[in-house]
Amino acid sequence: MKSLVFIFIIFVTANAISEDMIHNKQIRFFGKFDNFARWTSEHNNREKFVIGVLGFNPFGDKLKEYYASRTVSKRKVDIKEIESLDEIANCHILYISQSAFTLEEVLKAASGKGVLLISFEDGFAQKGVHLNYYLDNGKLRMELNPYASKRDGLNFKSNLIRAMRVVGTP
């Protein structure tokens, strides 16, 4: 019985570490998208670079801590927990997590606003989210829906497109 409890503790700890590693990679990627994405001039003229989290925040305080002393495009980073659909337009990046809003409501609120939508939910890129994380043999990967991005006024450099799995339909 003791050995079963020990194995269970090791299994739970190992899963917690891998989830923590995944979140850390996601956090670091947020600031790098500015090198590959082109926002509208309205977004480029803003004083701060805004990363919003809609719904459950899987990062806890780590997202704020990581960007507290960093800049993106020479701008301070503001992390906001988004509570209403009206706040979405103020973001450069919106991470969509488990939310009280449906994906369709979020896509409608973000449509044409030039907000980079990112998720870690199966099928979200196919449904209209621009970038979606997924696991492939234990490695964190990303898929891109360039058709949704173009629809919403975002352009990506070709080297980003080549590095990702492309999904969606024109």
C-alpha positions as CSV (number, residue, x, y, z in Angstrom):
1,M,0.0,0.0,0.0
2,K,2.8,2.4,0.9
3,S,4.4,1.8,-2.5
4,L,1.2,2.6,-4.3
5,V,0.9,5.9,-2.4
6,F,4.5,6.7,-3.3
7,I,4.0,6.0,-7.0
8,F,0.8,8.1,-7.0
9,I,2.7,11.0,-5.4
10,I,5.5,10.8,-8.0
11,F,3.0,10.6,-10.8
12,V,1.1,13.7,-9.6
13,T,4.3,15.6,-9.0
14,A,5.6,14.7,-12.5
15,N,2.4,15.9,-14.1
16,A,2.5,19.2,-12.1
17,I,6.1,19.8,-13.2
18,S,5.3,19.3,-16.9
19,E,2.2,21.5,-16.7
20,D,4.3,24.2,-15.0
21,M,6.9,23.9,-17.8
22,I,4.2,24.2,-20.4
23,H,2.9,27.4,-18.8
24,N,6.4,28.9,-18.6
25,K,6.9,28.3,-22.3
26,Q,3.6,29.8,-23.2
27,I,4.4,32.9,-21.1
28,R,7.7,33.4,-22.8
29,F,6.1,33.0,-26.3
30,F,3.7,35.8,-25.7
31,G,6.4,38.5,-25.9
32,K,8.0,36.9,-29.0
33,F,4.9,37.1,-31.2
34,D,5.6,40.8,-31.7
35,N,8.6,39.7,-33.8
36,F,6.3,37.7,-36.1
37,A,3.0,39.5,-36.1
38,R,2.0,42.8,-37.5
39,W,-0.7,44.7,-35.7
40,T,-2.7,47.6,-37.0
41,S,-1.3,51.1,-36.6
42,E,-3.9,51.8,-33.9
43,H,-2.4,48.9,-31.8
44,N,1.2,50.0,-32.6
45,N,0.6,53.5,-31.3
46,R,-0.6,52.4,-27.9
47,E,1.6,53.3,-24.9
48,K,1.6,49.7,-23.4
49,F,1.6,46.3,-24.9
50,V,-1.5,44.6,-23.5
51,I,-1.8,40.8,-22.9
52,G,-5.3,39.8,-21.8
53,V,-6.5,36.6,-20.3
54,L,-10.1,35.7,-20.7
55,G,-11.5,33.2,-18.3
56,F,-9.6,30.9,-16.0
57,N,-6.0,32.2,-15.7
58,P,-3.8,29.0,-15.8
59,F,-0.6,31.1,-15.3
60,G,-1.6,32.6,-11.9
61,D,0.8,35.4,-11.0
62,K,3.6,34.1,-13.2
63,L,2.5,36.0,-16.3
64,K,2.6,39.3,-14.4
65,E,5.9,38.5,-12.7
66,Y,7.6,37.5,-16.0
67,Y,6.6,40.7,-17.8
68,A,7.0,43.1,-14.8
69,S,10.5,44.1,-15.8
70,R,10.3,43.2,-19.6
71,T,9.2,45.2,-22.6
72,V,7.6,44.2,-25.9
73,S,8.4,46.5,-28.8
74,K,10.0,48.9,-26.3
75,R,6.7,49.2,-24.5
76,K,5.9,48.2,-20.9
77,V,3.6,45.1,-20.8
78,D,0.2,45.3,-19.1
79,I,-1.4,42.0,-18.1
80,K,-5.2,42.2,-17.8
81,E,-7.7,39.7,-16.7
82,I,-10.6,40.3,-19.1
83,E,-14.0,40.1,-17.6
84,S,-16.2,41.5,-20.4
85,L,-16.3,41.2,-24.1
86,D,-15.9,45.0,-24.5
87,E,-12.4,44.8,-23.0
88,I,-11.1,42.5,-25.7
89,A,-10.5,45.3,-28.2
90,N,-7.9,46.9,-25.8
91,C,-5.6,43.9,-26.1
92,H,-2.7,43.1,-28.4
93,I,-2.9,39.4,-27.4
94,L,-5.9,37.7,-25.8
95,Y,-5.3,34.2,-24.3
96,I,-8.7,32.4,-24.3
97,S,-9.2,29.9,-21.5
98,Q,-12.2,28.3,-19.9
99,S,-14.7,31.2,-19.9
100,A,-18.3,32.1,-19.2
101,F,-18.4,33.3,-22.8
102,T,-18.7,30.9,-25.8
103,L,-16.0,30.9,-28.4
104,E,-18.5,32.3,-30.9
105,E,-19.1,35.3,-28.6
106,V,-15.4,35.9,-28.2
107,L,-14.7,35.7,-31.9
108,K,-17.5,38.1,-32.7
109,A,-16.3,40.6,-30.1
110,A,-12.7,40.4,-31.4
111,S,-13.6,40.4,-35.1
112,G,-11.8,43.1,-37.0
113,K,-10.2,44.5,-33.9
114,G,-6.7,43.3,-34.7
115,V,-6.4,41.3,-31.5
116,L,-4.2,38.2,-31.6
117,L,-6.2,35.3,-30.2
118,I,-4.3,32.5,-28.6
119,S,-5.7,29.3,-26.9
120,F,-4.7,25.9,-25.7
121,E,-8.0,24.1,-26.5
122,D,-8.5,21.3,-29.0
123,G,-10.1,22.6,-32.2
124,F,-10.0,26.3,-31.4
125,A,-7.7,27.2,-34.3
126,Q,-9.9,25.4,-36.7
127,K,-12.9,27.3,-35.3
128,G,-11.3,30.8,-35.8
129,V,-8.6,31.4,-33.1
130,H,-5.4,32.6,-34.7
131,L,-2.9,30.6,-32.7
132,N,-3.5,27.4,-30.7
133,Y,-1.0,25.5,-28.5
134,Y,-1.1,21.7,-28.6
135,L,1.0,18.8,-27.3
136,D,2.8,16.5,-29.7
137,N,4.7,13.7,-28.1
138,G,5.2,15.7,-24.9
139,K,6.4,18.8,-26.8
140,L,4.5,22.1,-26.9
141,R,3.7,23.0,-30.5
142,M,1.5,25.6,-32.2
143,E,-1.0,25.7,-35.0
144,L,-1.9,28.8,-37.0
145,N,-5.1,29.7,-38.7
146,P,-3.9,32.3,-41.2
147,Y,-7.4,32.7,-42.7
148,A,-8.8,33.9,-39.4
149,S,-5.8,36.1,-38.9
150,K,-6.2,37.8,-42.3
151,R,-10.0,38.2,-41.6
152,D,-9.1,40.1,-38.4
153,G,-6.4,42.3,-39.8
154,L,-3.3,40.5,-38.5
155,N,-0.4,39.5,-40.7
156,F,2.3,37.1,-39.9
157,K,5.8,36.8,-41.3
158,S,6.3,33.8,-43.5
159,N,8.9,32.2,-41.2
160,L,6.3,31.9,-38.4
161,I,3.8,30.3,-40.8
162,R,6.4,27.8,-42.0
163,A,7.2,26.9,-38.4
164,M,3.6,26.0,-37.4
165,R,1.0,23.5,-38.4
166,V,-1.5,25.5,-40.6
167,V,-5.2,24.9,-40.1
168,G,-8.5,26.4,-41.2
169,T,-10.1,27.1,-44.6
170,P,-10.1,30.2,-46.8
